[in-house]
Amino acid sequence: MDNLACSLKIASDHRRKTGRHMKSYIVKLSDREEGPYDGTQMAQMFADGRIDRNTACKPSDHGEWKTIDDYLPVLKYGTQLPPATKVPVVPPAPPPVLLSSQRVSVVDFDIPFGSVLKIMFKWVAAALVVFCCFLPVIFVLWLIVAAIFAALFNGVMSSFHHP
């Protein structure tokens, strides 16, 4: 017997022995209907974090769309949840190594004019602030240079005054 036929036979034997059948649900994930899932599968999905209390679901045989919290309220307490299954983490592929001999040239930047204008106004404002901070230093340096030139000019002019 193949696996599907074997699992159907086991499920029908379980239903016959217990006198009840397990309720199954259809879940809406990313606007797609998936399922049907039985209660244990729903609990596993809840434990794995694939569904939460607000995920839409409905019984597979009838009913309207409600949240999982409405149909399976015991899941939110987490007392009967199975352990979460560990998903193997696959490391991302390393990026290709660029050789130093490869040249890269930027052809075009598509930046809106308004964004460029905003950036330019910010640069002008920052330059103005920096200029105002350095203005006293620039003024003192200008005074020193002017005093040196005045002293030199005064020495030159005083030599012309005496005969």
C-alpha angles and dihedrals in degrees: 000000000000121000097260094051091046093051091047090051091050091048093049091047090051091050091048093049097045097037092227135081125224116253116241130203138206115222128205110220120172090348091305126113113232131181154347095238125176123226095269092050090049090051090050092049089049091050091048091052094240090122132023139194093281098050112121117244142155136190111273095232100047144328139089132282112276135150123280087246089063096050101031107026095162092068092073092064092057094212096121099034119126117235114278115261115243113238111210110244112229111204114233118256112263115252117256115271113249114218118225090237092063113099124214121200126186109222105181144359116207101205121153115244092237091059092050090049091051091050091050092050090050091051091049091049091049091048090050091052092049091047091051091050093051096040095094091050091048091048093051091048090049090052092051092049091046091050091051091050091046091052092049092046091047091052092050093047094047091058091057093051097063116072 
